[in-house]
Amino acid sequence: MTDRPNPPPVNPWQVALDSLAAFSYRSHDLDRYLHEITCGVSQALQADWSIVTLHEAAKGQIIASNLKLDNVETEFMFHASLAAEVVQSGQPFWIDDVKQRPEETRLSGYACYLGVPLRTLSGDVIGTICSFGAQPQQYSADTIASVELFAERAATAIDNYRLYQQQQQFNALLEAEVTRRTLELTTAQAKLVEQERLATIGEFAAMIVHEIRNPLTTVQMGLDYFAKLDLPEPAQIRLAMATDEAKRLTHLLQEILLYSKPQVLQPTLIEIHTFIQDLFVPLQSMAEAESRSIQYVPFHSPIHVLGDVDKLKQVFINLVRNACEAVEPGDIIRWSVSDRLINDCSITDHSVPQIYISVHNGGTPIAAEVLPRLTQPFFSTKSQGTGLGLAIVKRIVDAHGGELLIESSVSEGTTFSVRLPVSLENLH
């Protein structure tokens, strides 16, 4: 009977390295990968505790361990640690038996210690692999070289993971920048299409208005002539109806022209409080404001915007008139200025401070499905409305780089808010 040859002795270092083959830091499971390294080093060294540490400035941190760290402080002062010997020298440091070095007080109950540096491919030492044992141990050159091999794996994993994180951050920034630029291009393209559309509408509207205005003027002259005659009452009633309709048609033609024309601004520096005070008296004298109370709540300090005074007057005359028409006599219209709108969560998206000029009424709320359509041309909730008032308001506000916001509910009433960028003069 032939004796079988004895199997070759098991190399604990090779076993530990083979166990790492099942893990890859490229899968971004860095914690698990480093934990397996500490377990492999502890098993091969027959150590009681092995850790991976990182160091930055005067502080160190344990980032992996073969033992649970539930009750262990993972941060430590670097200069007072054994790891400082390793990082500062860039070389392995070990203590075979602490009893032979009575001056050494940093082992905290352990008898031996081995620490090797974590060195990246660029040559930087970023931390250590440290092992502690309760029994003295002789660390041979081969043993230290084997731990250095594990340290090389750990340092490469950490370095590559950091590079991956940096790449992810760069990709996120790049994606955000691409999204921003795409949005800017889409917005610019939409504005260009809108400008071309409005230019076409403007040309068509100007032609139609011109063709209608001439005969309409003749009709109005005829109605004015008949108004001077002593007509019977039935004829006077019909004449009044025809005159009102002619005036309404004239007003519609004017609004069509106003909407179709490009919004060319003549901007000046406007102090909002003065602007509203100048407009307040004529607004109170409007027929629609009769028996209504308009209350003005100013901003707590002077605030300026860059805008076209006449066009902004047109905006707020329209908004206040609409608010007055929405309430009953005796009700209150609240006109306020603030730097924040409670329900406007997008305020944080603006790099330039914004001012909100709001007109609120407590009348019948506007249905939710109607709100998005209010600024569409020729859509009106009024029986005699042209459907161009709010469309013109929106175009003027947009031309100022602002936004028209509309909120309406049973409990809060209806608020039209004009958001405008604050002038840089205010910031200075």
C-alpha positions as CSV (number, residue, x, y, z in Angstrom):
1,M,0.0,0.0,0.0
2,T,1.5,3.3,-1.1
3,D,1.4,6.2,1.4
4,R,-0.3,9.4,0.1
5,P,2.0,12.4,0.2
6,N,1.2,15.0,2.9
7,P,-0.7,18.0,1.5
8,P,1.4,21.2,1.4
9,P,1.0,23.4,4.6
10,V,-1.8,26.0,4.4
11,N,-0.5,29.6,4.0
12,P,-2.8,31.7,6.2
13,W,-1.9,34.8,4.2
14,Q,-2.9,33.2,0.9
15,V,-6.2,32.0,2.5
16,A,-6.9,35.6,3.6
17,L,-6.1,37.0,0.2
18,D,-8.2,34.4,-1.5
19,S,-11.2,35.4,0.7
20,L,-11.0,38.9,-0.7
21,A,-11.5,37.7,-4.2
22,A,-15.2,37.4,-3.4
23,F,-15.4,41.1,-2.7
24,S,-14.7,44.1,-4.8
25,Y,-14.4,47.7,-3.7
26,R,-15.4,48.6,-7.2
27,S,-18.9,47.6,-6.3
28,H,-18.6,50.5,-3.8
29,D,-19.1,48.3,-0.8
30,L,-16.0,49.8,0.8
31,D,-16.9,49.1,4.4
32,R,-17.4,45.4,3.8
33,Y,-14.2,45.2,1.8
34,L,-12.1,46.8,4.5
35,H,-13.8,44.7,7.2
36,E,-12.7,41.6,5.3
37,I,-9.1,42.9,5.2
38,T,-9.0,43.4,9.0
39,C,-10.5,39.9,9.5
40,G,-7.9,38.4,7.1
41,V,-5.0,40.2,8.8
42,S,-6.2,39.2,12.3
43,Q,-6.6,35.6,11.3
44,A,-3.2,35.4,9.6
45,L,-1.5,37.1,12.5
46,Q,-3.6,35.4,15.2
47,A,-4.2,38.9,16.5
48,D,-7.0,39.9,18.8
49,W,-7.9,43.2,17.1
50,S,-7.1,44.7,13.7
51,I,-8.2,48.0,12.4
52,V,-7.9,50.3,9.5
53,T,-7.5,54.0,10.4
54,L,-7.5,57.2,8.4
55,H,-5.7,60.4,9.4
56,E,-6.3,64.0,8.7
57,A,-4.5,66.9,10.4
58,A,-4.4,66.1,14.1
59,K,-7.2,63.6,14.2
60,G,-7.5,59.9,13.3
61,Q,-10.5,57.7,12.7
62,I,-11.1,54.0,12.8
63,I,-13.0,53.1,9.6
64,A,-12.9,49.3,9.7
65,S,-12.4,46.6,12.4
66,N,-12.6,42.9,12.7
67,L,-14.5,43.5,16.0
68,K,-17.8,45.4,16.5
69,L,-17.2,49.0,17.4
70,D,-20.6,49.7,19.1
71,N,-19.0,50.9,22.3
72,V,-15.6,52.0,21.0
73,E,-14.7,55.6,20.3
74,T,-13.7,55.7,16.6
75,E,-12.1,59.1,16.6
76,F,-8.8,59.6,18.4
77,M,-6.0,62.2,18.8
78,F,-3.5,61.3,16.1
79,H,-0.4,62.7,17.8
80,A,-0.9,60.5,21.0
81,S,-1.3,57.2,19.1
82,L,0.9,54.5,17.9
83,A,-0.4,55.1,14.4
84,A,1.4,58.4,14.5
85,E,4.7,56.5,14.4
86,V,3.6,54.7,11.3
87,V,2.2,57.8,9.4
88,Q,5.0,60.2,10.3
89,S,7.8,57.8,9.3
90,G,5.9,56.2,6.4
91,Q,7.4,52.8,7.6
92,P,6.0,49.8,9.5
93,F,6.3,50.1,13.3
94,W,5.9,47.2,15.7
95,I,6.3,46.1,19.3
96,D,7.0,42.4,19.8
97,D,6.6,42.4,23.6
98,V,5.6,45.5,25.5
99,K,7.3,44.1,28.6
100,Q,10.6,44.8,27.0
101,R,9.6,48.4,26.6
102,P,8.4,49.6,30.0
103,E,8.3,53.2,28.8
104,E,5.6,52.4,26.2
105,T,2.1,53.3,27.6
106,R,0.0,53.4,24.5
107,L,-0.9,49.7,24.1
108,S,-3.8,49.9,26.6
109,G,-3.5,46.3,27.9
110,Y,-2.2,44.6,24.8
111,A,1.2,42.8,24.6
112,C,2.2,43.4,21.0
113,Y,1.4,45.7,18.1
114,L,2.1,45.9,14.4
115,G,1.2,48.9,12.2
116,V,1.9,49.4,8.5
117,P,1.1,52.6,6.5
118,L,-1.7,52.9,3.9
119,R,0.1,54.4,0.9
120,T,-1.7,55.5,-2.2
121,L,-0.3,55.2,-5.7
122,S,0.7,58.9,-5.6
123,G,2.8,58.1,-2.5
124,D,0.6,59.8,0.1
125,V,0.2,58.0,3.5
126,I,-3.4,58.3,4.4
127,G,-3.7,56.0,7.4
128,T,-2.7,52.6,8.8
129,I,-3.5,48.9,9.3
130,C,-2.9,48.2,13.0
131,S,-3.1,44.8,14.8
132,F,-3.0,44.3,18.6
133,G,-2.4,41.0,20.4
134,A,-2.8,39.9,24.0
135,Q,0.3,37.7,23.7
136,P,3.8,38.7,22.7
137,Q,4.7,37.8,19.0
138,Q,7.8,37.9,16.9
139,Y,7.1,39.9,13.7
140,S,9.3,38.6,10.9
141,A,10.1,40.4,7.7
142,D,7.9,38.1,5.7
143,T,5.0,38.7,8.1
144,I,5.4,42.5,7.9
145,A,5.6,42.3,4.0
146,S,2.4,40.3,4.0
147,V,0.5,42.9,6.1
148,E,2.0,45.6,3.7
149,L,0.3,43.7,0.8
150,F,-3.1,44.0,2.6
151,A,-2.3,47.7,3.3
152,E,-1.7,48.2,-0.4
153,R,-5.1,46.7,-1.2
154,A,-6.8,48.8,1.5
155,A,-5.1,52.0,0.4
156,T,-6.0,51.3,-3.3
157,A,-9.6,50.6,-2.4
158,I,-9.9,53.8,-0.3
159,D,-8.2,55.9,-3.0
160,N,-10.3,54.5,-5.8
161,Y,-13.5,55.0,-3.7
162,R,-12.6,58.6,-3.2
163,L,-12.0,59.0,-6.9
164,Y,-15.3,57.4,-7.6
165,Q,-17.1,59.8,-5.1
166,Q,-15.4,62.7,-6.8
167,Q,-16.4,61.5,-10.2
168,Q,-20.0,61.1,-9.0
169,Q,-20.0,64.6,-7.6
170,F,-18.5,65.9,-10.9
171,N,-21.1,63.9,-12.9
172,A,-23.9,65.3,-10.7
173,L,-22.6,68.9,-11.2
174,L,-22.2,68.2,-14.9
175,E,-25.7,66.8,-15.2
176,A,-27.1,69.8,-13.2
177,E,-25.3,72.2,-15.6
178,V,-26.5,70.4,-18.6
179,T,-30.1,70.4,-17.3
180,R,-29.7,74.2,-16.5
181,R,-28.3,74.9,-20.0
182,T,-31.0,72.8,-21.6
183,L,-33.7,74.6,-19.7
184,E,-32.2,78.0,-20.6
185,L,-32.1,76.9,-24.3
186,T,-35.6,75.6,-24.1
187,T,-36.8,78.8,-22.5
188,A,-35.0,80.9,-25.0
189,Q,-36.4,78.9,-27.9
190,A,-39.9,79.1,-26.4
191,K,-39.5,82.9,-26.1
192,L,-38.3,83.1,-29.7
193,V,-41.2,81.1,-30.9
194,E,-43.6,83.2,-28.8
195,Q,-42.1,86.4,-30.2
196,E,-42.4,85.2,-33.7
197,R,-46.0,84.1,-33.1
198,L,-46.9,87.5,-31.5
199,A,-45.2,89.3,-34.3
200,T,-47.4,87.4,-36.8
201,I,-50.5,88.0,-34.7
202,G,-49.5,91.7,-34.3
203,E,-49.2,92.2,-38.1
204,F,-52.5,90.5,-38.6
205,A,-54.2,92.3,-35.7
206,A,-53.0,95.7,-36.9
207,M,-54.4,95.0,-40.4
208,I,-57.8,93.8,-39.0
209,V,-58.0,96.7,-36.5
210,H,-57.2,99.2,-39.2
211,E,-59.9,97.7,-41.5
212,I,-62.5,97.7,-38.7
213,R,-61.6,101.0,-37.1
214,N,-62.4,103.2,-40.1
215,P,-66.0,102.0,-40.6
216,L,-66.4,101.8,-36.8
217,T,-65.5,105.5,-36.7
218,T,-68.2,106.2,-39.3
219,V,-70.7,104.2,-37.3
220,Q,-69.8,106.1,-34.1
221,M,-70.2,109.5,-35.9
222,G,-73.6,108.4,-37.0
223,L,-74.6,107.3,-33.5
224,D,-73.3,110.6,-32.1
225,Y,-75.5,112.5,-34.7
226,F,-78.6,110.6,-33.8
227,A,-77.9,111.2,-30.1
228,K,-78.5,114.9,-30.7
229,L,-81.9,114.3,-32.2
230,D,-85.2,114.3,-30.2
231,L,-85.9,110.6,-30.6
232,P,-88.8,108.7,-29.0
233,E,-87.9,106.6,-25.9
234,P,-87.8,103.2,-27.7
235,A,-85.3,104.7,-30.2
236,Q,-83.2,106.2,-27.5
237,I,-82.9,102.8,-25.7
238,R,-81.8,101.1,-28.9
239,L,-79.4,104.0,-29.6
240,A,-77.8,103.7,-26.2
241,M,-77.4,100.0,-26.7
242,A,-75.7,100.5,-30.0
243,T,-73.5,103.2,-28.6
244,D,-72.4,101.0,-25.7
245,E,-71.6,98.1,-28.1
246,A,-69.6,100.5,-30.3
247,K,-67.6,101.6,-27.3
248,R,-67.0,98.0,-26.2
249,L,-65.8,97.1,-29.7
250,T,-63.4,100.1,-29.7
251,H,-62.1,99.0,-26.3
252,L,-61.6,95.5,-27.7
253,L,-59.7,96.7,-30.7
254,Q,-57.4,98.8,-28.4
255,E,-56.7,95.7,-26.2
256,I,-56.0,93.5,-29.2
257,L,-53.4,96.0,-30.4
258,L,-52.0,96.3,-27.0
259,Y,-51.6,92.6,-26.5
260,S,-50.2,91.9,-30.0
261,K,-47.5,94.7,-29.7
262,P,-44.0,93.7,-28.4
263,Q,-43.5,94.8,-24.8
264,V,-40.8,97.4,-25.3
265,L,-39.9,98.7,-21.8
266,Q,-38.6,102.1,-20.8
267,P,-37.1,101.1,-17.5
268,T,-36.4,103.5,-14.6
269,L,-35.6,103.0,-11.0
270,I,-38.9,102.7,-9.1
271,E,-39.4,103.0,-5.4
272,I,-42.4,100.8,-4.7
273,H,-43.9,102.7,-1.8
274,T,-43.9,106.0,-3.8
275,F,-45.2,104.2,-6.9
276,I,-48.2,102.8,-5.1
277,Q,-49.0,106.0,-3.2
278,D,-49.0,107.9,-6.5
279,L,-51.4,105.3,-8.0
280,F,-53.5,104.9,-4.8
281,V,-55.7,108.1,-5.2
282,P,-56.8,107.6,-8.9
283,L,-57.5,103.9,-8.1
284,Q,-59.9,104.9,-5.3
285,S,-61.7,107.2,-7.7
286,M,-62.5,104.4,-10.2
287,A,-66.1,103.6,-10.7
288,E,-65.4,100.0,-9.8
289,A,-63.9,101.0,-6.4
290,E,-67.1,102.9,-5.4
291,S,-68.2,101.7,-1.9
292,R,-65.1,99.5,-1.7
293,S,-62.3,100.0,0.8
294,I,-58.7,99.7,-0.5
295,Q,-56.2,99.1,2.3
296,Y,-52.5,99.4,1.6
297,V,-49.9,97.5,3.7
298,P,-46.4,98.9,2.7
299,F,-43.1,97.2,3.0
300,H,-41.1,97.8,6.2
301,S,-38.3,99.7,4.3
302,P,-37.7,101.4,0.9
303,I,-37.5,98.9,-1.9
304,H,-36.6,99.5,-5.5
305,V,-37.3,97.7,-8.8
306,L,-36.2,98.5,-12.3
307,G,-39.3,98.8,-14.5
308,D,-41.5,100.7,-16.8
309,V,-43.7,103.0,-14.7
310,D,-46.6,103.3,-17.2
311,K,-46.7,99.6,-17.9
312,L,-46.6,98.7,-14.2
313,K,-49.4,101.2,-13.6
314,Q,-51.4,99.4,-16.2
315,V,-50.8,96.1,-14.4
316,F,-52.0,97.2,-11.0
317,I,-54.9,99.3,-12.3
318,N,-56.1,96.1,-13.9
319,L,-55.6,93.9,-10.8
320,V,-57.2,96.4,-8.4
321,R,-60.2,96.9,-10.8
322,N,-60.7,93.1,-11.1
323,A,-60.5,92.8,-7.3
324,C,-63.1,95.5,-6.8
325,E,-65.4,93.9,-9.3
326,A,-65.1,90.5,-7.5
327,V,-66.5,91.8,-4.1
328,E,-69.6,93.4,-2.9
329,P,-69.9,97.1,-1.8
330,G,-68.5,97.6,1.6
331,D,-65.9,94.8,1.2
332,I,-62.1,95.4,1.6
333,I,-59.4,95.1,-1.0
334,R,-56.0,94.5,0.6
335,W,-52.9,95.7,-1.4
336,S,-49.6,94.7,0.3
337,V,-45.9,94.5,-0.4
338,S,-43.7,91.8,1.1
339,D,-40.5,89.9,0.4
340,R,-42.0,86.5,0.8
341,L,-45.1,84.7,-0.3
342,I,-46.1,82.0,2.2
343,N,-47.2,79.4,-0.4
344,D,-44.3,80.1,-2.8
345,C,-41.8,77.4,-2.1
346,S,-39.7,78.3,-5.2
347,I,-38.4,81.5,-3.6
348,T,-35.2,79.7,-2.7
349,D,-34.6,79.1,-6.4
350,H,-33.9,82.8,-7.0
351,S,-30.4,84.1,-6.7
352,V,-31.7,87.7,-6.9
353,P,-34.0,88.8,-4.0
354,Q,-37.7,89.1,-5.0
355,I,-40.4,91.5,-4.0
356,Y,-44.1,90.6,-4.0
357,I,-46.9,93.1,-4.6
358,S,-50.2,91.4,-3.9
359,V,-53.8,92.4,-4.4
360,H,-56.2,90.3,-2.3
361,N,-60.0,90.1,-2.3
362,G,-62.4,88.0,-0.3
363,G,-64.9,87.4,-3.0
364,T,-66.1,84.2,-4.5
365,P,-63.1,81.9,-5.0
366,I,-62.0,81.0,-8.5
367,A,-62.3,77.3,-9.4
368,A,-59.0,75.4,-9.5
369,E,-59.6,74.3,-13.0
370,V,-60.1,77.9,-14.1
371,L,-56.9,79.3,-12.5
372,P,-54.4,78.2,-15.2
373,R,-56.6,79.6,-18.0
374,L,-57.1,83.1,-16.5
375,T,-54.0,84.5,-18.4
376,Q,-54.9,82.9,-21.7
377,P,-55.9,85.4,-24.4
378,F,-59.7,85.8,-24.9
379,F,-60.6,83.7,-21.9
380,S,-62.8,85.6,-19.4
381,T,-65.1,84.8,-16.5
382,K,-66.9,88.1,-17.1
383,S,-69.9,88.2,-19.4
384,Q,-68.7,91.5,-20.9
385,G,-65.0,90.8,-20.6
386,T,-62.6,90.8,-23.5
387,G,-60.3,88.1,-22.0
388,L,-57.2,90.1,-22.7
389,G,-56.8,92.1,-19.4
390,L,-54.9,89.4,-17.5
391,A,-53.1,88.2,-20.6
392,I,-51.7,91.7,-21.1
393,V,-50.8,91.9,-17.4
394,K,-48.9,88.6,-17.6
395,R,-47.0,89.8,-20.7
396,I,-45.9,93.0,-19.0
397,V,-44.8,91.2,-15.8
398,D,-42.9,88.6,-17.9
399,A,-41.2,91.4,-19.7
400,H,-39.9,92.7,-16.4
401,G,-38.4,89.3,-15.5
402,G,-41.1,88.7,-13.0
403,E,-44.0,86.3,-12.5
404,L,-47.8,86.6,-12.0
405,L,-49.0,84.3,-9.2
406,I,-52.7,83.5,-8.6
407,E,-54.0,81.8,-5.5
408,S,-57.7,81.3,-4.6
409,S,-59.5,79.3,-2.0
410,V,-62.8,79.4,0.0
411,S,-60.9,80.1,3.3
412,E,-58.4,82.7,2.0
413,G,-60.1,84.4,-0.9
414,T,-58.2,85.3,-4.1
415,T,-54.8,86.9,-4.3
416,F,-53.0,88.1,-7.4
417,S,-49.3,88.6,-6.7
418,V,-46.7,90.2,-8.9
419,R,-43.2,88.9,-8.2
420,L,-40.5,91.3,-9.4
421,P,-36.7,91.1,-8.9
422,V,-35.3,93.7,-6.5
423,S,-33.0,96.3,-8.1
424,L,-29.3,96.0,-7.4
425,E,-29.5,99.5,-6.1
426,N,-31.3,98.0,-3.0
427,L,-28.5,95.5,-2.5
428,H,-25.9,98.2,-2.5
